[in-house]
């Protein structure tokens, strides 16, 4: 749909490629990150490649991130409202970022200035390509001719059905970020523990299980898809995988999915975890996303 009735928008943290976003006619606004105190926009690998970013982290570079603030949102949204367009913007989960609140603040100010326009802010309650998978589904609904209100309602009713499962083979940056203790990180490294995590109903990243060894981690994350995917092994919906500088591990997950789920052969998409999410996970994380049972906790 080349000229939709409204603007469908997200943040760079949906971890879709620039090409994917352009193809689906999804607008986006970048987060920011710092690499050894030099600021970059999270522009989907344009300013610095994902390969160079993760190499810098492996070599000891310090990282921190900066969310989209309310002033940035205000200028971004107003550029569409001035053109007479309505906007549906979906944010990174409020469970891991304050950017939803910033977007709401900007929207409230603009609603007074453009009372005739619709500007909706929706919390994805997701992250990385799980958030991206939701955006793809919203683009599908828009392209069916649904109104901005209908697509917004779809997002609110369906967002908790996007399942997120992660594992990490490198705990270094989880220790640096304070997500696990130094002692746990040391024992995890020695014992080759790969923590399995998912995203709960509040959009928070929750450790669920300790898995010993990469091969078992791959098997376990795919088992979660078997248990939770819509229609079980007959699942035919979207399946996205994102990874931080560990393509072989992501491919191992994809290969096992294609072996077990006949409708997924040739359909699993692998993307990189972007610089904002990756600044916190570091290299070695693989994340699997699919539509399935609504999250329970």
C-alpha positions in Angstrom: 0.0 0.0 0.0 1.9 3.0 -1.2 -0.3 5.8 0.3 -1.7 4.5 3.6 -4.3 6.6 5.3 -2.1 6.9 8.4 1.6 6.6 9.3 2.6 3.3 11.0 5.7 4.0 13.1 8.2 2.3 15.4 11.6 2.8 17.0 15.0 1.4 15.7 14.8 -1.2 18.5 12.3 -3.3 16.5 15.5 -4.8 15.0 14.2 -5.0 11.5 16.5 -3.9 8.6 16.2 -0.6 6.9 15.1 -2.5 3.8 12.4 -4.5 5.6 11.0 -1.3 7.1 11.0 0.5 3.8 9.4 -2.4 2.0 6.6 -2.5 4.6 6.2 1.3 4.6 6.9 1.6 8.3 8.5 4.9 9.5 11.0 4.7 12.4 12.9 6.9 14.8 16.4 6.0 16.2 17.5 5.5 19.7 21.1 6.6 20.5 24.1 4.7 21.8 27.6 5.6 23.1 30.7 3.6 22.2 33.6 4.7 24.4 31.7 8.0 25.0 31.3 8.7 21.3 27.6 9.1 20.4 26.0 7.4 17.5 22.4 7.2 16.2 21.0 3.7 16.3 20.5 3.9 12.5 20.3 0.1 11.8 24.0 -0.4 11.2 24.6 2.6 8.9 26.9 4.7 11.1 28.8 1.7 12.4 28.3 -1.9 11.2 27.0 -4.5 13.6 30.2 -6.5 13.1 32.4 -3.5 14.1 30.1 -2.7 17.0 30.3 -6.1 18.5 34.0 -6.4 17.8 34.5 -3.1 19.8 32.6 -4.6 22.7 34.6 -7.8 22.6 37.8 -5.6 22.7 36.6 -3.8 25.9 34.8 -0.7 24.6 32.3 0.7 27.0 28.7 1.1 25.9 25.6 2.9 27.1 22.3 3.9 25.4 19.9 6.8 25.3 16.3 6.5 24.5 14.2 8.7 22.2 13.3 11.7 24.3 10.0 13.7 24.3 11.4 16.6 22.3 12.7 14.2 19.6 9.3 12.5 19.5 7.5 15.9 19.3 9.5 17.0 16.2 9.1 13.5 14.6 5.4 13.2 15.1 4.7 16.8 14.1 6.4 16.3 10.7 3.5 13.9 9.9 0.7 15.8 11.6 1.6 18.9 9.6 1.0 16.9 6.4 -2.5 16.0 7.6 -1.7 12.4 8.5 -2.8 10.4 11.5 -0.1 8.4 13.3 0.1 5.1 15.1 3.5 4.8 16.9 4.4 1.6 18.7 7.3 1.8 21.2 9.9 -0.5 22.7 8.5 -2.3 25.8 7.9 0.0 28.8 9.3 -3.0 30.8 12.8 -2.2 29.7 12.7 1.4 28.6 11.1 4.7 29.5 10.6 5.7 25.8 6.9 4.9 25.9 6.4 7.6 28.5 8.4 10.1 26.4 6.2 9.4 23.4 3.0 9.8 25.4 4.3 13.2 26.7 5.0 14.4 23.2 1.6 13.1 21.9 -0.4 14.9 24.6 1.2 18.2 23.8 0.6 17.7 20.0 -3.0 16.7 20.5 -3.7 20.2 21.8 -2.1 21.7 18.7 -3.6 19.3 16.2 -7.0 18.3 17.7 -8.4 17.2 14.3 -5.7 14.5 14.0 -5.3 11.1 15.6 -2.0 10.3 17.3 -1.9 6.9 19.1 1.0 5.6 21.2 1.0 1.8 21.9 3.4 0.0 24.1 4.6 -3.1 22.2 5.5 -5.0 25.5 8.2 -6.5 23.2 11.8 -6.0 22.1 14.1 -6.7 19.2 12.6 -8.6 16.3 9.7 -9.7 18.5 8.7 -6.0 18.5 9.5 -6.1 14.8 7.2 -9.1 14.3 4.4 -7.2 15.8 5.1 -4.3 13.4 5.0 -6.7 10.4 1.5 -7.9 11.6 0.3 -4.3 12.0 1.5 -3.5 8.5 -0.5 -6.5 7.3 -3.6 -5.1 8.9 -3.1 -1.7 7.5 -2.6 -3.1 4.0 -5.9 -4.9 4.3 -7.4 -1.4 4.4 -8.0 -1.3 8.2 -8.3 2.2 9.8 -5.8 3.6 12.3 -8.3 2.8 15.1 -8.7 -0.8 14.0 -4.9 -1.3 13.7 -4.4 0.2 17.1 -7.0 -2.1 18.6 -5.4 -5.1 16.9 -2.0 -4.1 18.4 -3.5 -3.9 21.9 -5.3 -7.2 21.6 -2.5 -9.2 19.9 0.8 -7.9 21.4 1.0 -10.5 24.2 0.7 -13.3 21.7 4.2 -12.5 20.4 6.5 -15.0 22.2 10.1 -14.0 23.0 12.7 -16.5 24.0 16.4 -15.7 24.4 19.6 -17.5 25.4 23.1 -16.2 25.7 26.5 -18.0 25.4 28.5 -15.1 26.8 27.5 -13.7 30.2 30.2 -11.0 30.3 27.9 -8.1 29.5 25.1 -9.4 31.7 27.6 -9.1 34.6 28.7 -5.7 33.5 25.1 -4.5 33.3 24.3 -5.8 36.7 21.8 -8.4 35.5 23.7 -11.2 37.1 26.4 -11.3 39.8 30.1 -11.6 39.1 30.1 -15.0 40.9 27.2 -16.3 38.9 28.8 -15.0 35.7 32.1 -16.8 36.6 30.4 -20.1 37.4 28.3 -19.7 34.3 31.3 -19.3 32.1 33.2 -22.2 33.7 30.2 -24.5 33.5 29.1 -23.2 30.1 25.7 -22.2 31.4 23.4 -20.5 28.9 20.6 -18.7 30.7 17.2 -19.0 29.0 15.0 -15.9 29.3 11.7 -14.7 28.0 9.5 -11.6 28.1 6.5 -11.6 30.5 3.1 -9.9 30.4 4.6 -6.6 31.6 7.2 -6.6 28.8 10.1 -7.4 31.2 13.0 -9.7 30.5 12.8 -12.6 32.9 15.4 -15.4 33.5 13.5 -18.8 33.3 16.1 -21.6 33.2 19.8 -22.4 33.3 20.8 -24.6 30.4 24.3 -26.2 30.3 25.9 -26.0 26.9 25.1 -24.3 23.6 23.6 -27.4 21.9 21.1 -27.9 24.7 20.3 -24.2 24.7 19.4 -24.4 20.9 17.3 -27.5 21.6 15.5 -25.9 24.6 14.6 -22.6 22.8 13.1 -24.6 19.9 11.2 -26.8 22.4 9.6 -23.6 23.8 8.4 -22.9 20.3 7.0 -26.4 20.1 5.1 -25.9 23.4 3.8 -22.4 22.7 3.5 -21.8 18.9 0.1 -21.2 17.4 -1.1 -24.6 15.9 2.0 -26.3 17.4 4.2 -28.1 14.9 1.8 -26.9 12.1 2.7 -23.3 12.9 2.7 -21.3 9.7 3.0 -17.7 11.0 6.1 -15.5 11.0 9.2 -16.7 12.7 12.1 -14.3 13.3 15.5 -14.8 14.9 17.8 -12.1 16.0 21.4 -12.6 17.1 24.4 -10.5 18.4 27.5 -11.6 16.4 26.7 -15.3 16.6 25.2 -16.1 13.3 26.1 -19.8 13.4 24.1 -20.2 16.6 21.1 -18.4 15.1 21.4 -20.7 12.0 21.5 -23.7 14.3 18.1 -22.6 15.8 16.7 -21.9 12.3 17.8 -25.3 11.0 16.2 -27.1 14.0 13.0 -25.1 13.5 12.8 -26.0 9.8 13.4 -29.6 10.7 10.6 -29.8 13.2 8.1 -27.3 11.7 7.3 -28.2 8.1 5.6 -24.9 7.3 8.7 -23.0 8.3 11.1 -24.4 5.7 12.6 -21.4 3.9 10.5 -18.9 5.9 12.6 -18.2 9.0 14.1 -14.8 8.9 17.4 -14.0 10.7 18.3 -10.4 11.6 21.0 -8.8 13.8 20.3 -7.6 17.3 20.7 -3.8 16.9 23.1 -1.6 18.7 20.7 -0.4 21.4 19.6 -3.9 22.6 23.1 -5.2 21.8 24.8 -2.7 24.0 23.1 -4.5 27.0 23.4 -8.1 25.8 26.8 -8.0 24.2 27.8 -10.6 21.7 26.5 -14.2 22.0 22.8 -13.8 22.4 20.2 -15.5 20.2 16.5 -14.6 20.4 13.6 -16.4 18.9 10.2 -14.8 18.1 6.9 -16.3 17.0 3.1 -16.0 17.4 1.7 -18.3 20.1 0.0 -18.7 23.4 -0.7 -15.4 25.2 2.0 -14.8 27.9 0.7 -15.8 31.3 3.2 -14.1 33.6 
